Amino acid sequence: MKLKKELTFLDVFCIATGAMISSGIFILPGLAFARTGPAVFISYFLAGILALIGIFSIIELSTAMPKAGGDYYFINRSLGPLIGTISGFLSWFALSLKSAFAIFGISALILKVTGFPVLISSILICIFFILLNTIGVKEAAKFQVSLVTGLLILMVLYIIFGFPKINTSHFHPFAPQGINPIFATAGFIFISFGGLLKVASVSEEVKNPKKNIPLGMIVSVSAVTIIYTLILIVTVGILPAESFSSSLTPIADAAGNIIGTPGFIIISIAALLAFITTANAGIMSASRYPLALSRDNLLPNAISKISKKFKTPVISIFITGLFIILALLLPLETLVKVASTVILTAYVLTNLSVIILRESKLKNYRPSFKAPLYPWLQIFGILIFSFFIIDLGLEAIEISIAFLLISVSFYLFYGRKKYEGEYALLHLLKRITDNRLTDHILETEFRDILCVRDNIKPDKFDKLVKTAKILDLEGPLELEQLFEIISENISAEIEMNKEEIFAKLKHRQEDCNTAISPFIAIPHIIIEGSGHFFLMLIRCKEGIKFTSKENSVKAVFAFIGTKEDRAFHLKTLAAIATLVQQKDFEEKWLNAENTHYLRDMVLLSKRMRFILKKNSTK
């Protein structure tokens, strides 16, 4: 069962924004300031630019393959099931742990106000988010939109009221530790932009993904970068250096200096909203990783079960919630660092995926958004994000390796025996070595994704094309040679000898020329009986002679049907007519690499489709 497409541009923007604005701005600035001094806002701005560079590749992959699982799905289809399984598990762990950290933040605020135990409130909050996401992605998204709207309003008010009270003397000396810490700190606070991966994991549920995914993600990271930068400028100008560098709540402290206790309370509320949006977006997106792994038979099939009532992956959401509850029992400081390592690894692998998919020359890899400056942007991204991973330290890498071993074990003992798909790396190797390493499995999968993405609703003719016989003949050929080939193939499918079929085709041609142009012919006949409808697509680049005028026909659509299907017979003629009238039909037909791509070309065409009403029998 398919997931429901209910997310709009606003939903995409709010999921990405809510996933980003969290501890990265409400807790980390004090630690970052201790490293850089007043130049800390430049570190945040640079991290935003790096996030934008990284997100270009993720947007390209998301518009080409808007599927649940996001970076896992991209990496699996480009680097193979082993790396894909590792990526899927690690991203699931990372986003789940990030959500657990946010839930702890909510519980800590509740503890301050009510004295309610952190662990119990954390478990109750987690259960609330599990139920919310089970009810439906639209309901969870509406909740997210309302919270992010309130959060952004409060942050903008902080900037507006804070700017007039900036003390410019606080910016001197501007970079007391030198320039290098400014760049190093950009990597340290990069986790502030880690939530962008969450949108990719729910891309299958986005309406009009060609438009809403690029626009939502680019606007989100741009807006958050600007807001982060302005907030840090205000905070540097308000708080003395000693207070800033030692504070774990610098934004709330600065708000207290601006308008007193009400300011502290308002920013504390903003922090609460930020933690809630991060936790909600985290469960929503993390739960799509087990779903995607299960769809590919790398986890048990039951995990990919979609609720008939809510159209959500209930089992995957439940498993993710259970993992988060278990994570609440663990010390999270190191695990948050591990989450940063894994998110950076995902950025490295997605950039590598773009290079492999483009260089594999897959015809049905058709992103609606292409990352600029290829391949230099991707190479730069791989290098800079790898540097950040190393800079995070050995402990985080060691724990990540432990998670990696768990992922590899799942693949070796379960997924390897069941996975049957292809991946782009095989196509790249095929291109380099000219060996037949692949079938058309990955291209067919991409074709079906494009149909869903572009809202191409298949009609009865499309279903016929999917099973049609397709021939690529060497020529030139005479008409009788063509009819012999058609007759032989059709007689193998129906109880009718080839001589009789040949005679009917010849009589039909004598009665009325079936070549509708010098390029295209549609030989078709009606036979007695019931339940038979057979279509053949034939290409002959050297041409087939139908008449003295149409003496080099290169595209033939031959079909045969029984009398009871006369209505569909006419609709088939109409479908072919709208197909061949497309201005680039002849060029695409001649340039298709093989019969697989001829089929894909017809199925992905923008021709008029004749969708039957539910109460229609024909």
N, C-alpha and C positions, 0 to 999 in steps of 0.2 A: 504494500500500500504506500502511496506517495504522501509526502509531507505537504501541508497546505501552504500556498503562496499568499501570505497576508502582510508581509513587512513592506512598508513604504520607504521613501527617502528619509522622512522624519524619523522613522523607527531605526533605520540603519545609522543615521547620524547620532541618535540618542544612545543606541547600544554601544557604539564605538566611543562616544564621549564619556558615557557613564562608566565604561570599563577602564578608561584612562585616568579620569580624575578621582584620585583616592589618596592613599598614603604618600604617593609620589609628590604631592603638593602640600599636604597637611602635616607630614612628619619629616620627610627627607630633606627639605630645604635647610634646616639647621645643621645637619651633618654635612651637606654640600657646601654651605657657607664656611664651615670650619676648614675646608680644603682650599677654597678659592678666594674668600673675602667678598667684597661688594660685586665682583664680576660674576657672581653666581648666576645672575639672570642670563648671561651670555651662554653659560653651560647648558641651561635649559633650552635656550633658543637653538643652539647647535644640535642638541639631542632631538629636538623637533624636526630639524632639517634632515637629520639622519633617518628618523622615523619615516619621513616623507619619501626619502630615497628607497628605503626598504619596502614601503607600502606599494610603490609603483608595480613591483613584480607580483605582489600578492593580489593587487587589483587585476592585473592582466590574467593571472591564473583563475581568479574568481569569475571573471566575465567569460572566460573560455569554458570553465567547468564549474558552474554554480551548483555545487553538490554539498550535502551534509558531510562534515568532517574537515572541510577547509584544507589547511596545509597538509593534513594526512593524505587526503584524496589526491592532491596535486603531486606530492612526493611519491606516493605509491604508483601513480600512473606514469611517472617519469623515471624514477630510480629503481622501481621494483618492490615486491611485497615485503622483503626483509627490511629494507630501509624504511618502507612505508609503515610497517608494524611498529618499528622502533619509534618513528616520528609520532604515530598516532598515540601510543602509550605515553610517551614523554609529554606531549602537548596536553593530553588528558590529565596527567599528574600535575603539570604546571598550573593549568587554569583552575583545577580543583583546589590546589594548595593556595593559590592567590585568593580564591573565594573564601577559603577557611580563614585566611588572614583578615579579610574584610569583615567576616562574621565576628571574629574575635574583637575587632575594633568597635563594632556595634555593641557587643556585650560589655566591653570596658566602659563605654559611655553610660550604658544602663546601670552598671555597677555604681558609678559615681553618683547617679541621680537617685537610685532606689535601693542600692545595696544588695540587689538580687545576684545570686552566684553566677559567675561568668560561664561556667561549663553548662549549667542547665539552660540558661537563656540562649547560649550559642546553639544547643541542640534544638530548642524550640524554634529559633529563627530559621535554622536550616530546614526543618520540617515545613515551615511556612513557605519557603522558596520552592521546595520540592512540589508541594501542592499547587502553588501558583503556576509553575511551569508545566505541570501535568494538565491543568485545565486548558491551556492553549498558549501558543506562542504570541498570538495577538494580544491576549490579556496581559501576559508578562511584558510585552512591548509597550502597551498603554501605561502600565505601571511605571516602566522605565522612562517613558516620555515625560510623564508628570513630574517625576523626581528630578530628572536632568534639567527640566525647565526651571524648577525652583532653585536647583543648585547653581545654574548659570546666572540667574537673577541676583542671588546673594553674592556671587563672586564679582559680578560687574559693579554692584553697589559698593563692595569693598574697594575696588579700584577707583570709582568716582569720588568717594568720600576721603580716600587716602591720599590721592595725588596732591591736593592743596596743602597737605601737612608734611610733605617730604622735606627732609633736612638734607640739602645737597652735601653738607660736610661729611655725612656718613659714607660718601662714595670715595673718600680719600683716606689712605692710598687705595687705588682701584683694584690692583692685583698684587697684594703683598707677597704672595707665594710665587709670583712669576706667571708666565703664560701657559706653561705645560700643564699645571693642575686644572686649568679651565677646560682643556680638551679631555683630560683623564676623567674629570668629574662628569662630563657629558655621558661617558659610558657608565659611570656609577649610577646616575639617575635615569638611565635609559628605560628601566622598568616602568617608569611613569607613563611610557607610551606603549607598553606591552599589550594593552587591551585590544589593539587593532586586529590581532589575529582572531578575536572572538567573532567579528563580523563575517570573516571568511567561513567559519564553521557553520553559520546559519544561512549561508548564501542561497541554499536550495529553497528557502522559504521567503525569498525576496521577490516582490512583484517587479517586473521589467528590470531584471538584473543588469542588462546592458547599460542602463542609465543610472539606476539608483545606487548600485554598488560603487562605481567610481566617484560619483558626485557626493554620496554620503560619507565615504571614507576620506576623500581629499578635503572636503569642507570641515570634517571633524578634526583631523590632525592639524589643519591650518588654524582653526579657531582655538583649539586647546593650546597650541604653541604660543599664539598671541596672548591668550589669557594667562598662561603660566608666566610668560616674560613680564607682562605688565604687573601681575601680582608680586613677583619677586622684586621688581623695581620699587614698588610701593613699600614692601616689607623692609628692604635694605634702607630706604629713606626714613622709615619710622623707628625701627628698633636699633638701639646701640649695638655695636659689634659684639660686645661681651654677652649680651642677652641673646642675640641671634644665634651665635655659635653653640651655645649651651642648651638651647630650647628644643624640645621634641614637639612643641605646638606653636611654632613661630608665627603662623598666620593668625591664629586666635589671639596670641599675645599682642601682636601689632594692632589687631582690631580693637582690643581693650584700650590701647593707647590712643586710638583715633576717637572713639566715642564712649569709652568706659565699659562698664559691665555689660550693657546691651550689645556692644560690638563683639565682646568675647562670646556671649551666648549665641548671637547670630552666626558667627563663624563655626561655633561648635555644632550648631544645627546643620550648617553646610557640610561639615565633616561627616556627620551622621548620614546625611543624604548621599554623600559620595561613597561611603562604605556600603550602603544599601544597594546603590546602583551597580557597584562592582560585584557584590555577591550575587545579585539577580542575573546580571549579564554572564557571570562566570558559570553558574549552574546551567543557564540556557545554552551556552556554547559548548561547555565541557561535555555535556551529555550527548552531543552529536558525534563525538569521537568513537565511543563504543558502538554506536549505531552504524557508523561508516565501516568500522572493522568487521562488524557482524555481516553487513551486506556483502562484503568481499570474502566471506567464509573464513576470516582470520580469527573470529570469535564465534561462539555458538549462535545459530540463526535466531533463537528465541529473543536475543537482545535487540534485534532490529524490528521487533513487533511494534506496530503503530496502533494506537487506540482508535477503534472505529468511531467512538463518540467524540473524542477531543482532537484526533489527528495529530497526536504527539507521541514521541517514543517513550512510553511510560516506564518500561523496564530499564532502559538506558538512563533515564532521569533518576530512577530509584537507586541504581547502582552508584551513580555519581554522587548522589546525596549521602549514601552510606559511606562512601570513601571520604567525603568531606567531614562527616561526623567522626570517623576514626582519626582523621588528621587533626581534629580539634583536641585530641588527647596528647598530641606531640608538641615538643618545643618547636616553634615555627621560624625563629630567626634564620637558622641555617637553611631551612626548607624554602623560605622566600628567596634566598640567594640562589638556591637550586632552580627555582621557577624562572629567575632571570636568565640563568645559563641555558635552560631548555628553550625559552622564548627566542633568545639570540640564535640558538642552533636552528630553530625553525626558520628564522630570517636567512641564515646561510643556505639552508637546503632549498628554500623557495626560489632564491636567486639562481642557484644551480639548476633547479627544475626548469626555469624559463630558458636557460641556455640550451639544455638538452632537448626540450620540446621544440624550440625553434630550429635547432640544427638537425633534428630528426626528419624535418620537412614533412610532417604529418599533414595531409590535406585538410582534415577536419578539425585541426587545431586552429580555431578562428576566434581569438579574443576580440571583443568589441573595443577594448582599450589596450593599446600596446605601450609598454614601458619605454620611455625615451632613451636615447643615447646607448642603444644596445650595441655591443655587449659590455661596454666600459662601465656603465652604471652597475650592472650585475657583478662584474669582477670587483669593483670598488666596494660594493656591499659585502661580498664574501670576505674580503680582506679585513675591513673595518670591524665587522661583527665578530669575526674570529679573534681579533685582537681583544675585543671587549670580554669575550669568554675567558681567555687566558688571564686577563686582568682581574677577574672575579675571584681567583684563588683556587688552590688545589682541593680544599675541602668540598666546595660546591661541585667541582668536576668529579670527585670520587663518588659522591652520592648520586650524581647523574649517571655515572657508569653502573652503579648498583641497579638503578631503574632500567638502564639499558639492558642489563643481563636478564632481568625479569621479562622484558619485551622479547628478547631473542629466544628465551625459553618457550614462551607462548607460541612463537612462530615455528620453532623447530619441532615441538611436540604436538602441535595442533594445526596451525594455519598452513604449513608447507604442504601437507597432504591434500588440502582441500582447495587451495587457491588455483584458479584456472585462467586468470587474466593475462594480458600483455602489458608491456610498459615501454615508454619512449626510448629508453636506453638501447633496447633491442633493435629498434628502428634505426637509431643512429649507427650502431655497429653494422647493421645490414647495409646502410648507405656507404660506410667506409670500406667494408670488406666485399660488398656486392654478393653476400650469401643470403639464402632464403632462410632467415631466422624467425620470421613472423608470418602469421596469417593476417586477417583483416579485423581481428577482434577489437583492438583498441580504437581503430578508426570507426567501427560500427558503434562502439560505446560513445565516442565523441559525437557521432552523427545524431544519436538519440538524444544526447544532452542538448545539442544545438536546436533540435526540434522543440524541446521543452522551453529552452531559453527564449527562442524567437516566437514562441506561441504558435507554432505550426501544428494545427490540429489535423491529424491524418484522417483522410476519407477512405472509402472502400477501394479506390484506385491505388492509394498508397499501400494498403495492405496487400493488394495484388502484386505491386511492384516488388515488395519485400521477398516474395517467393517466386518471382518471375525467372524464367530461364534467360540468361544474358550471354550472347555470343559476340566475339570479336573476330570477324572473318577476314581472311586474306583475299584480295581481289586482284584485278577487277573480275566481277561475276556477271553472268547472264541471268535474266529473270527466272528461267526454268531451274537453274542451279539453286537459286535462293528458295524457290518453292519446294524443291526436293529436301532441302535442309529443314525447312519449317515443318513439312509434312512428317518427316522422320521423327522429329522431336515431339510433335503433338500426338502422333499415333502411339508413342510410348506412354502417354499419360491418360488416353481415353480409349474406349473400345471402338476403334474405327481404323481401318487399314489406311496406310499412307497414300495408296493410289487414289482412294476416294477423296482424301483431304486435298491432294495435289490437284485433282480435277476441279474441285470446288474453288480453290484459290485461283486457278487459271480462268475458270468461267467468270469469277467475280472481276478479275482484271480486264477480261474482254468486254464485260458488260459496262464497266466504269473504271477508268484509270484510278488506281489507289495511291499513286504518287501525287502528293498535294503540292509539291514544290520540287525544284531540281535537287534539293538536299534531303527531303523527308518523304517517306511513304508509309501508309497505314493499311496494309492488306488485312482484311477481316471478313469472316464468314459466320453465318448462323447455321447450326446443325439441329437435327432432331434429338429428342431425349430431354434429360433434366440433370441439373447439378454439375454441369461442366462449364468452366470458364478458364481459359488458358491464355497467358500473355507471354510474348517473347520480345526482348529488346535486342536488336542486332546492329552492330557497327561494322562498316566496311570502308576504311579510309580511302581505298583505291576506287571505290564506287561500284554500284550495281546498275545495270542498264534496264530501266523499266520501259521507256519509249525513246524515240529519237531525240526528243526534247529533254526528257528527264533521264539522261544517260549516265549519270554519275551520282546516284542516290547514296548517301553515306549513313543515314539514320533510318532504321525500319522498326516500326512498332506493329507487330503482327499479333492478332488475337482472334480467338474462336470462342463462341458462346452458344448456349442452347436458347430455344425460343422463349422460354419462361423468363430469361434474363435480358430480354430486349431493352428494358428500361436502363439497366446497367450498361448494356452495349452502347447505348447512345451517350450515357454519361462518361463512359471511357473515351469515346471519340472526342467529347467536349474537353475532358481533362487533358488529353494529348494535345488538342488544338491550343489550349491556353498555355501549355508547357512550351511548345515549339515556337510560339509567338514572342517569347522573351528575346530581347535584343542580343544577349550574349549566349544564346543556346548553342549555336553552331560552333562557336569557339570553344566553349566548355566541353561539348561532345567530342570534338576532335582531340582536345588536349588531355582528356581524362586518362590517367596512367594505365588503368586496367578495367575489367568488368565490374570490380567492386566499386570503383569510383564513379562509373556510369550509373550504378544503382543509387549511390549516395547523391549524385547530382540531381536525379529526378526527385528523390525524397526530400531534399533540402530546398527545392525550387520554391519560388514565391508565387506559383501559379494559383489560379482560383480553385478553391476546393469545394466539393459538393457534399456537405455534411448532411446525412439523413436525419430526420427528426425521429425521436424515440418511438412514436406511434406509427412510423412508416415501415412497411414490410419490404419495400424495394429500394 
